Amino acid sequence: MPLSLPNISRSFLASCLALSFYSISALANDVTIVAAEFTQDGQRTWKVDVSLMHSDTGWDHYANMWRVVDVNGTVLGERELLHPHVNEQPFTRSLGKVPHPAVGSIVYIEARDKAHGWSPQRFEVDLSQAQQGHLLVEMPK
């Protein structure tokens, strides 16, 4: 039986809907950087607290690292995460003695998960905005 226009429309809509769900689930695997807090802990170093959100499912798929990089991609510090946080989302972990970038004041936080690698999200932080040695930057809601 030939497809009528309403049936073709329903079929097309169903395909688009399936593709949308696939795209959303693919994005759900990325680590989301929720916030970063920088506190001076030396003349030119920072203590960095980073809050992450990820759909950790266990030892094979969890957010396993975040790092601070300068504008040239030089790694200033990295924090390895040694276990999944299945029931602790979002979660925050710290790293001390992160040097101020050699050039400028912009740094980026990047995060990865064990199954998919580095997330395309880069969380920009302008350290020149720090007041009295402290800066908190949160993801817009």
OpenMM code with the backbone's topology and positions (N, CA, C; nanometers):
from openmm import Vec3, app, unit

residues = "MET PRO LEU SER LEU PRO ASN ILE SER ARG SER PHE LEU ALA SER CYS LEU ALA LEU SER PHE TYR SER ILE SER ALA LEU ALA ASN ASP VAL THR ILE VAL ALA ALA GLU PHE THR GLN ASP GLY GLN ARG THR TRP LYS VAL ASP VAL SER LEU MET HIS SER ASP THR GLY TRP ASP HIS TYR ALA ASN MET TRP ARG VAL VAL ASP VAL ASN GLY THR VAL LEU GLY GLU ARG GLU LEU LEU HIS PRO HIS VAL ASN GLU GLN PRO PHE THR ARG SER LEU GLY LYS VAL PRO HIS PRO ALA VAL GLY SER ILE VAL TYR ILE GLU ALA ARG ASP LYS ALA HIS GLY TRP SER PRO GLN ARG PHE GLU VAL ASP LEU SER GLN ALA GLN GLN GLY HIS LEU LEU VAL GLU MET PRO LYS".split()
positions = [
    Vec3(0.0848, -0.1167, 0.0000),
    Vec3(0.0000, 0.0000, 0.0000),
    Vec3(0.0894, 0.1229, 0.0000),
    Vec3(0.0641, 0.2201, -0.0908),
    Vec3(0.1476, 0.3404, -0.0955),
    Vec3(0.1284, 0.4236, 0.0311),
    Vec3(0.2370, 0.4895, 0.0693),
    Vec3(0.2314, 0.5756, 0.1884),
    Vec3(0.1567, 0.7041, 0.1561),
    Vec3(0.0689, 0.7428, 0.2441),
    Vec3(0.0011, 0.8707, 0.2260),
    Vec3(0.0876, 0.9803, 0.2874),
    Vec3(0.0572, 1.1029, 0.2573),
    Vec3(0.1336, 1.2156, 0.3085),
    Vec3(0.1400, 1.2165, 0.4608),
    Vec3(0.0298, 1.1930, 0.5345),
    Vec3(0.0397, 1.1893, 0.6802),
    Vec3(0.1330, 1.0787, 0.7286),
    Vec3(0.1340, 0.9608, 0.6613),
    Vec3(0.2234, 0.8526, 0.7023),
    Vec3(0.3698, 0.8887, 0.6770),
    Vec3(0.3966, 0.9527, 0.5641),
    Vec3(0.5336, 0.9960, 0.5357),
    Vec3(0.5773, 1.0979, 0.6406),
    Vec3(0.4897, 1.1886, 0.6756),
    Vec3(0.5227, 1.2895, 0.7764),
    Vec3(0.5509, 1.2243, 0.9113),
    Vec3(0.4698, 1.1262, 0.9488),
    Vec3(0.4917, 1.0562, 1.0758),
    Vec3(0.6240, 0.9810, 1.0734),
    Vec3(0.6541, 0.9171, 0.9619),
    Vec3(0.7796, 0.8426, 0.9487),
    Vec3(0.8992, 0.9380, 0.9578),
    Vec3(0.8894, 1.0498, 0.8898),
    Vec3(0.9963, 1.1492, 0.8931),
    Vec3(1.0134, 1.2053, 1.0342),
    Vec3(0.9015, 1.2346, 1.1000),
    Vec3(0.9049, 1.2860, 1.2366),
    Vec3(0.9684, 1.1841, 1.3315),
    Vec3(0.9315, 1.0577, 1.3167),
    Vec3(0.9882, 0.9521, 1.4016),
    Vec3(1.1387, 0.9421, 1.3810),
    Vec3(1.1856, 0.9530, 1.2573),
    Vec3(1.3298, 0.9475, 1.2285),
    Vec3(1.4025, 1.0658, 1.2917),
    Vec3(1.3427, 1.1841, 1.2788),
    Vec3(1.4042, 1.3036, 1.3380),
    Vec3(1.4102, 1.2925, 1.4900),
    Vec3(1.3032, 1.2407, 1.5487),
    Vec3(1.2984, 1.2236, 1.6929),
    Vec3(1.4049, 1.1242, 1.7393),
    Vec3(1.4197, 1.0143, 1.6691),
    Vec3(1.5215, 0.9137, 1.7043),
    Vec3(1.6612, 0.9746, 1.6954),
    Vec3(1.6875, 1.0524, 1.5907),
    Vec3(1.8170, 1.1175, 1.5746),
    Vec3(1.8423, 1.2173, 1.6874),
    Vec3(1.7387, 1.2899, 1.7278),
    Vec3(1.7523, 1.3854, 1.8382),
    Vec3(1.7883, 1.3154, 1.9672),
    Vec3(1.7211, 1.2037, 1.9967),
    Vec3(1.7534, 1.1286, 2.1180),
    Vec3(1.8954, 1.0757, 2.1127),
    Vec3(1.9391, 1.0311, 1.9952),
    Vec3(2.0768, 0.9821, 1.9807),
    Vec3(2.1755, 1.0951, 2.0079),
    Vec3(2.1497, 1.2132, 1.9534),
    Vec3(2.2392, 1.3278, 1.9736),
    Vec3(2.2452, 1.3682, 2.1194),
    Vec3(2.1304, 1.3687, 2.1864),
    Vec3(2.1273, 1.4052, 2.3280),
    Vec3(2.2047, 1.3029, 2.4099),
    Vec3(2.1885, 1.1750, 2.3803),
    Vec3(2.2607, 1.0740, 2.4576),
    Vec3(2.4099, 1.0816, 2.4314),
    Vec3(2.4511, 1.1176, 2.3093),
    Vec3(2.5941, 1.1326, 2.2816),
    Vec3(2.6517, 1.2479, 2.3621),
    Vec3(2.5773, 1.3581, 2.3722),
    Vec3(2.6242, 1.4724, 2.4503),
    Vec3(2.6271, 1.4407, 2.5990),
    Vec3(2.5395, 1.3521, 2.6440),
    Vec3(2.5333, 1.3182, 2.7853),
    Vec3(2.6612, 1.2505, 2.8327),
    Vec3(2.7414, 1.1978, 2.7417),
    Vec3(2.8651, 1.1312, 2.7787),
    Vec3(2.9780, 1.2291, 2.8071),
    Vec3(2.9645, 1.3539, 2.7684),
    Vec3(3.0677, 1.4536, 2.7935),
    Vec3(3.0667, 1.4949, 2.9402),
    Vec3(3.1841, 1.5288, 2.9891),
    Vec3(3.1966, 1.5817, 3.1243),
    Vec3(3.1606, 1.7295, 3.1186),
    Vec3(3.0764, 1.7748, 3.2102),
    Vec3(3.0395, 1.9160, 3.2183),
    Vec3(3.1140, 1.9802, 3.3344),
    Vec3(3.1831, 2.0892, 3.3056),
    Vec3(3.2517, 2.1655, 3.4089),
    Vec3(3.1511, 2.2661, 3.4626),
    Vec3(3.1134, 2.2499, 3.5883),
    Vec3(3.0082, 2.3296, 3.6492),
    Vec3(3.0634, 2.4590, 3.7088),
    Vec3(3.1811, 2.4516, 3.7705),
    Vec3(3.2389, 2.5702, 3.8356),
    Vec3(3.3884, 2.5482, 3.8567),
    Vec3(3.4582, 2.6605, 3.8716),
    Vec3(3.6005, 2.6577, 3.9066),
    Vec3(3.6263, 2.7707, 4.0051),
    Vec3(3.6995, 2.7384, 4.1101),
    Vec3(3.7329, 2.8378, 4.2121),
    Vec3(3.8851, 2.8422, 4.2264),
    Vec3(3.9405, 2.9620, 4.2124),
    Vec3(4.0845, 2.9838, 4.2216),
    Vec3(4.1125, 3.0663, 4.3467),
    Vec3(4.2057, 3.0183, 4.4290),
    Vec3(4.2479, 3.0896, 4.5487),
    Vec3(4.3999, 3.0922, 4.5489),
    Vec3(4.4575, 3.2124, 4.5607),
    Vec3(4.6034, 3.2209, 4.5610),
    Vec3(4.6585, 3.1451, 4.6809),
    Vec3(4.7584, 3.0600, 4.6554),
    Vec3(4.8225, 2.9878, 4.7648),
    Vec3(4.9737, 3.0105, 4.7630),
    Vec3(5.0150, 3.1138, 4.6924),
    Vec3(5.1556, 3.1519, 4.6834),
    Vec3(5.1669, 3.2770, 4.6004),
    Vec3(5.2889, 3.3218, 4.5771),
    Vec3(5.3108, 3.4435, 4.4986),
    Vec3(5.2502, 3.4321, 4.3591),
    Vec3(5.2782, 3.3220, 4.2907),
    Vec3(5.2312, 3.3040, 4.1534),
    Vec3(5.1651, 3.1675, 4.1347),
    Vec3(5.1055, 3.1133, 4.2427),
    Vec3(5.0381, 2.9840, 4.2315),
    Vec3(4.8975, 2.9916, 4.2897),
    Vec3(4.8152, 2.8974, 4.2482),
    Vec3(4.6748, 2.8932, 4.2846),
    Vec3(4.6359, 2.7557, 4.3367),
    Vec3(4.5437, 2.7522, 4.4286),
    Vec3(4.4698, 2.6309, 4.4634),
    Vec3(4.3436, 2.6368, 4.3778),
    Vec3(4.3157, 2.5292, 4.3061),
    Vec3(4.2025, 2.5272, 4.2138),
    Vec3(4.1051, 2.4176, 4.2568),
    Vec3(3.9788, 2.4559, 4.2736),
    Vec3(3.8705, 2.3621, 4.3018),
    Vec3(3.7817, 2.3582, 4.1783),
    Vec3(3.7598, 2.2399, 4.1245),
    Vec3(3.6778, 2.2259, 4.0042),
    Vec3(3.5610, 2.1342, 4.0347),
    Vec3(3.4408, 2.1784, 3.9969),
    Vec3(3.3195, 2.0982, 4.0123),
    Vec3(3.2796, 2.0424, 3.8763),
    Vec3(3.2606, 1.9113, 3.8715),
    Vec3(3.2264, 1.8415, 3.7479),
    Vec3(3.0936, 1.7693, 3.7621),
    Vec3(3.0273, 1.7508, 3.6474),
    Vec3(2.9080, 1.6683, 3.6417),
    Vec3(2.9252, 1.5726, 3.5234),
    Vec3(2.8962, 1.4451, 3.5492),
    Vec3(2.9094, 1.3450, 3.4442),
    Vec3(2.8220, 1.2253, 3.4796),
    Vec3(2.7705, 1.1609, 3.3802),
    Vec3(2.6849, 1.0441, 3.4047),
    Vec3(2.7721, 0.9196, 3.4251),
    Vec3(2.8515, 0.9210, 3.5336),
    Vec3(2.9356, 0.8059, 3.5670),
    Vec3(2.8478, 0.6821, 3.5817),
    Vec3(2.8936, 0.5713, 3.5233),
    Vec3(2.8182, 0.4472, 3.5352),
    Vec3(2.8964, 0.3387, 3.6084),
    Vec3(3.0227, 0.3606, 3.6336),
    Vec3(3.1064, 0.2612, 3.7017),
    Vec3(3.2505, 0.2732, 3.6552),
    Vec3(3.3293, 0.1704, 3.6811),
    Vec3(3.4733, 0.1737, 3.6565),
    Vec3(3.5101, 0.1868, 3.5099),
    Vec3(3.4233, 0.1467, 3.4173),
    Vec3(3.4539, 0.1571, 3.2751),
    Vec3(3.4166, 0.2912, 3.2144),
    Vec3(3.3333, 0.3685, 3.2846),
    Vec3(3.2881, 0.4963, 3.2284),
    Vec3(3.2660, 0.5967, 3.3413),
    Vec3(3.3663, 0.6800, 3.3635),
    Vec3(3.3554, 0.7854, 3.4644),
    Vec3(3.4488, 0.9007, 3.4302),
    Vec3(3.4191, 1.0186, 3.4846),
    Vec3(3.5069, 1.1351, 3.4677),
    Vec3(3.6361, 1.1038, 3.5420),
    Vec3(3.7490, 1.1009, 3.4691),
    Vec3(3.8721, 1.0544, 3.5320),
    Vec3(3.9862, 1.1562, 3.5345),
    Vec3(3.9628, 1.2778, 3.4843),
    Vec3(4.0683, 1.3784, 3.4942),
    Vec3(4.0154, 1.5167, 3.4570),
    Vec3(4.0737, 1.6174, 3.5191),
    Vec3(4.0570, 1.7548, 3.4725),
    Vec3(4.1935, 1.8207, 3.4769),
    Vec3(4.2085, 1.9285, 3.3973),
    Vec3(4.3364, 1.9981, 3.3921),
    Vec3(4.3156, 2.1467, 3.3683),
    Vec3(4.4192, 2.2237, 3.4016),
    Vec3(4.4227, 2.3674, 3.3764),
    Vec3(4.5284, 2.3888, 3.2687),
    Vec3(4.4899, 2.4574, 3.1608),
    Vec3(4.5832, 2.4858, 3.0515),
    Vec3(4.5845, 2.6355, 3.0229),
    Vec3(4.6968, 2.6839, 2.9681),
    Vec3(4.7031, 2.8252, 2.9285),
    Vec3(4.6518, 2.8405, 2.7856),
    Vec3(4.6579, 2.9620, 2.7323),
    Vec3(4.6029, 2.9889, 2.5985),
    Vec3(4.6769, 2.9138, 2.4888),
    Vec3(4.8004, 2.8718, 2.5142),
    Vec3(4.8777, 2.7957, 2.4161),
    Vec3(4.8596, 2.6452, 2.4311),
    Vec3(4.7788, 2.6028, 2.5292),
    Vec3(4.7560, 2.4610, 2.5504),
    Vec3(4.8561, 2.3956, 2.6442),
    Vec3(4.9461, 2.4752, 2.7025),
    Vec3(5.0417, 2.4212, 2.7982),
    Vec3(4.9686, 2.3825, 2.9261),
    Vec3(4.9894, 2.2598, 2.9700),
    Vec3(4.9236, 2.2116, 3.0916),
    Vec3(4.9932, 2.2729, 3.2130),
    Vec3(4.9154, 2.3457, 3.2942),
    Vec3(4.9674, 2.4095, 3.4153),
    Vec3(4.9502, 2.3194, 3.5366),
    Vec3(4.8523, 2.2304, 3.5304),
    Vec3(4.8270, 2.1361, 3.6387),
    Vec3(4.7152, 2.0430, 3.5980),
    Vec3(4.7192, 1.9210, 3.6514),
    Vec3(4.6127, 1.8265, 3.6210),
    Vec3(4.5810, 1.7438, 3.7440),
    Vec3(4.4534, 1.7080, 3.7530),
    Vec3(4.4057, 1.6295, 3.8662),
    Vec3(4.3445, 1.5005, 3.8134),
    Vec3(4.4063, 1.3885, 3.8478),
    Vec3(4.3527, 1.2590, 3.8104),
    Vec3(4.2455, 1.2193, 3.9116),
    Vec3(4.1365, 1.1649, 3.8619),
    Vec3(4.0268, 1.1177, 3.9463),
    Vec3(4.0304, 0.9664, 3.9419),
    Vec3(4.0477, 0.9037, 4.0563),
    Vec3(4.0825, 0.7625, 4.0625),
    Vec3(3.9647, 0.6661, 4.0753),
    Vec3(3.8435, 0.7200, 4.0868),
    Vec3(3.7271, 0.6318, 4.1004),
    Vec3(3.6021, 0.7020, 4.0493),
    Vec3(3.4982, 0.6251, 4.0160),
    Vec3(3.3727, 0.6855, 3.9700),
    Vec3(3.2982, 0.7546, 4.0838),
    Vec3(3.2154, 0.8503, 4.0456),
    Vec3(3.1305, 0.9244, 4.1397),
    Vec3(2.9843, 0.9063, 4.0985),
    Vec3(2.9416, 0.7820, 4.0937),
    Vec3(2.8088, 0.7466, 4.0437),
    Vec3(2.6988, 0.8176, 4.1217),
    Vec3(2.7093, 0.8201, 4.2537),
    Vec3(2.6041, 0.8779, 4.3379),
    Vec3(2.6436, 1.0122, 4.3979),
    Vec3(2.7430, 1.0775, 4.3431),
    Vec3(2.7905, 1.2069, 4.3941),
    Vec3(2.8046, 1.3033, 4.2766),
    Vec3(2.6948, 1.3641, 4.2355),
    Vec3(2.6958, 1.4539, 4.1203),
    Vec3(2.6241, 1.5837, 4.1524),
    Vec3(2.6764, 1.6983, 4.1187),
    Vec3(2.8147, 1.7168, 4.0756),
    Vec3(2.9100, 1.6946, 4.1930),
    Vec3(3.0393, 1.6830, 4.1628),
    Vec3(3.1393, 1.6645, 4.2668),
    Vec3(3.2547, 1.7611, 4.2441),
    Vec3(3.3262, 1.7936, 4.3508),
    Vec3(3.4345, 1.8923, 4.3455),
    Vec3(3.5634, 1.8287, 4.3962),
    Vec3(3.6722, 1.8549, 4.3225),
    Vec3(3.8040, 1.8098, 4.3650),
    Vec3(3.9034, 1.9241, 4.3475),
    Vec3(4.0101, 1.9215, 4.4280),
    Vec3(4.1061, 2.0319, 4.4357),
    Vec3(4.2433, 1.9927, 4.3835),
    Vec3(4.3195, 2.0953, 4.3494),
    Vec3(4.4589, 2.0806, 4.3092),
    Vec3(4.5328, 2.2060, 4.3533),
    Vec3(4.6453, 2.1892, 4.4191),
    Vec3(4.7240, 2.3028, 4.4657),
    Vec3(4.8457, 2.3287, 4.3792),
    Vec3(4.9068, 2.4445, 4.4039),
    Vec3(5.0321, 2.4848, 4.3391),
    Vec3(5.0230, 2.4910, 4.1861),
    Vec3(4.9091, 2.5370, 4.1345),
    Vec3(4.8936, 2.5563, 3.9905),
    Vec3(4.9531, 2.6929, 3.9565),
    Vec3(5.0552, 2.6986, 3.8711),
    Vec3(5.1198, 2.8267, 3.8419),
    Vec3(5.0313, 2.9196, 3.7597),
    Vec3(5.0532, 3.0484, 3.7805),
    Vec3(4.9891, 3.1501, 3.6968),
    Vec3(5.0471, 3.1351, 3.5568),
    Vec3(4.9669, 3.1542, 3.4514),
    Vec3(5.0217, 3.1378, 3.3159),
    Vec3(5.1361, 3.2356, 3.2909),
    Vec3(5.2320, 3.1924, 3.2118),
    Vec3(5.3491, 3.2755, 3.1805),
    Vec3(5.3094, 3.4003, 3.1010),
    Vec3(5.2089, 3.3854, 3.0156),
    Vec3(5.1632, 3.4976, 2.9324),
    Vec3(5.0138, 3.5179, 2.9548),
    Vec3(4.9739, 3.6409, 2.9861),
    Vec3(4.8330, 3.6732, 3.0019),
    Vec3(4.7739, 3.6195, 3.1305),
    Vec3(4.6413, 3.6280, 3.1376),
    Vec3(4.5732, 3.5844, 3.2595),
    Vec3(4.4600, 3.4860, 3.2317),
    Vec3(4.4441, 3.4452, 3.1060),
    Vec3(4.3373, 3.3520, 3.0699),
    Vec3(4.3889, 3.2088, 3.0821),
    Vec3(4.3096, 3.1249, 3.1494),
    Vec3(4.3351, 2.9810, 3.1535),
    Vec3(4.2052, 2.9096, 3.1196),
    Vec3(4.2160, 2.7822, 3.0894),
    Vec3(4.0999, 2.7008, 3.0583),
    Vec3(4.1024, 2.5755, 3.1453),
    Vec3(3.9841, 2.5334, 3.1877),
    Vec3(3.9687, 2.4051, 3.2535),
    Vec3(3.9157, 2.3092, 3.1468),
    Vec3(3.9750, 2.1918, 3.1386),
    Vec3(3.9301, 2.0879, 3.0476),
    Vec3(3.9096, 1.9604, 3.1301),
    Vec3(3.8179, 1.8749, 3.0854),
    Vec3(3.7891, 1.7520, 3.1595),
    Vec3(3.7695, 1.6369, 3.0619),
    Vec3(3.7918, 1.5165, 3.1119),
    Vec3(3.7737, 1.3978, 3.0272),
    Vec3(3.7070, 1.2860, 3.1059),
    Vec3(3.6529, 1.1905, 3.0298),
    Vec3(3.6038, 1.0685, 3.0928),
    Vec3(3.6790, 0.9498, 3.0339),
    Vec3(3.6745, 0.8403, 3.1053),
    Vec3(3.7541, 0.7221, 3.0704),
    Vec3(3.7139, 0.6625, 2.9361),
    Vec3(3.5861, 0.6683, 2.9017),
    Vec3(3.5377, 0.6040, 2.7799),
    Vec3(3.5504, 0.6910, 2.6552),
    Vec3(3.5340, 0.8234, 2.6682),
    Vec3(3.5249, 0.9091, 2.5500),
    Vec3(3.6390, 1.0089, 2.5342),
    Vec3(3.7246, 1.0201, 2.6330),
    Vec3(3.8356, 1.1144, 2.6223),
    Vec3(3.7959, 1.2555, 2.6628),
    Vec3(3.8706, 1.3524, 2.6106),
    Vec3(3.8519, 1.4928, 2.6490),
    Vec3(3.7220, 1.5474, 2.5936),
    Vec3(3.6484, 1.6164, 2.6784),
    Vec3(3.5236, 1.6810, 2.6393),
    Vec3(3.5562, 1.8023, 2.5526),
    Vec3(3.4720, 1.8353, 2.4566),
    Vec3(3.4980, 1.9545, 2.3747),
    Vec3(3.4786, 2.0858, 2.4522),
    Vec3(3.4110, 2.0800, 2.5667),
    Vec3(3.3901, 2.2010, 2.6462),
    Vec3(3.5230, 2.2481, 2.7052),
    Vec3(3.5506, 2.3774, 2.6916),
    Vec3(3.6643, 2.4397, 2.7593),
    Vec3(3.6055, 2.5519, 2.8441),
    Vec3(3.6359, 2.5495, 2.9700),
    Vec3(3.5801, 2.6440, 3.0654),
    Vec3(3.6821, 2.7557, 3.0831),
    Vec3(3.6516, 2.8751, 3.0325),
    Vec3(3.7464, 2.9870, 3.0357),
    Vec3(3.7425, 3.0589, 3.1699),
    Vec3(3.8620, 3.0911, 3.2219),
    Vec3(3.8754, 3.1644, 3.3466),
    Vec3(3.9749, 3.2776, 3.3234),
    Vec3(3.9339, 3.4002, 3.3555),
    Vec3(4.0208, 3.5173, 3.3451),
    Vec3(4.0707, 3.5515, 3.4851),
    Vec3(4.1941, 3.5133, 3.5144),
    Vec3(4.2498, 3.5317, 3.6477),
    Vec3(4.2674, 3.6786, 3.6851),
    Vec3(4.2644, 3.7687, 3.5875),
    Vec3(4.2745, 3.9118, 3.6196),
    Vec3(4.1497, 3.9613, 3.6928),
    Vec3(4.0423, 3.8811, 3.6926),
    Vec3(3.9185, 3.9172, 3.7619),
    Vec3(3.9198, 3.8799, 3.9102),
    Vec3(4.0261, 3.8124, 3.9537),
    Vec3(4.0356, 3.7730, 4.0948),
    Vec3(4.0399, 3.8966, 4.1837),
    Vec3(3.9721, 3.8888, 4.2973),
    Vec3(3.9729, 3.9971, 4.3950),
    Vec3(4.0244, 3.9421, 4.5269),
    Vec3(4.1254, 4.0066, 4.5786),
    Vec3(4.1895, 3.9654, 4.7034),
    Vec3(4.2310, 3.8177, 4.6984),
    Vec3(4.2863, 3.7783, 4.5818),
    Vec3(4.3389, 3.6434, 4.5669),
    Vec3(4.2357, 3.5344, 4.5529),
    Vec3(4.1140, 3.5714, 4.5111),
    Vec3(4.0073, 3.4725, 4.5012),
    Vec3(3.9195, 3.4991, 4.3785),
    Vec3(3.8803, 3.3900, 4.3115),
    Vec3(3.7914, 3.4011, 4.1952),
    Vec3(3.7065, 3.2747, 4.1851),
    Vec3(3.5759, 3.2934, 4.1776),
    Vec3(3.4820, 3.1837, 4.1558),
    Vec3(3.4103, 3.2092, 4.0236),
    Vec3(3.4157, 3.1109, 3.9340),
    Vec3(3.3475, 3.1199, 3.8050),
    Vec3(3.2547, 3.0004, 3.7950),
    Vec3(3.1261, 3.0275, 3.7683),
    Vec3(3.0274, 2.9214, 3.7569),
    Vec3(2.9686, 2.9177, 3.6179),
    Vec3(2.9289, 2.7980, 3.5762),
    Vec3(2.8619, 2.7799, 3.4479),
    Vec3(2.7292, 2.8529, 3.4534),
    Vec3(2.6991, 2.9335, 3.3511),
    Vec3(2.5669, 3.0000, 3.3504),
    Vec3(2.4570, 2.8959, 3.3534),
    Vec3(2.3517, 2.9265, 3.4282),
    Vec3(2.2399, 2.8306, 3.4404),
    Vec3(2.1366, 2.8519, 3.3348),
] * unit.nanometer
topology = app.Topology()
chain = topology.addChain("A")
for resn in residues:
    res = topology.addResidue(resn, chain)
    for name in ("N", "CA", "C"):
        topology.addAtom(name, app.Element.getBySymbol(name[0]), res)
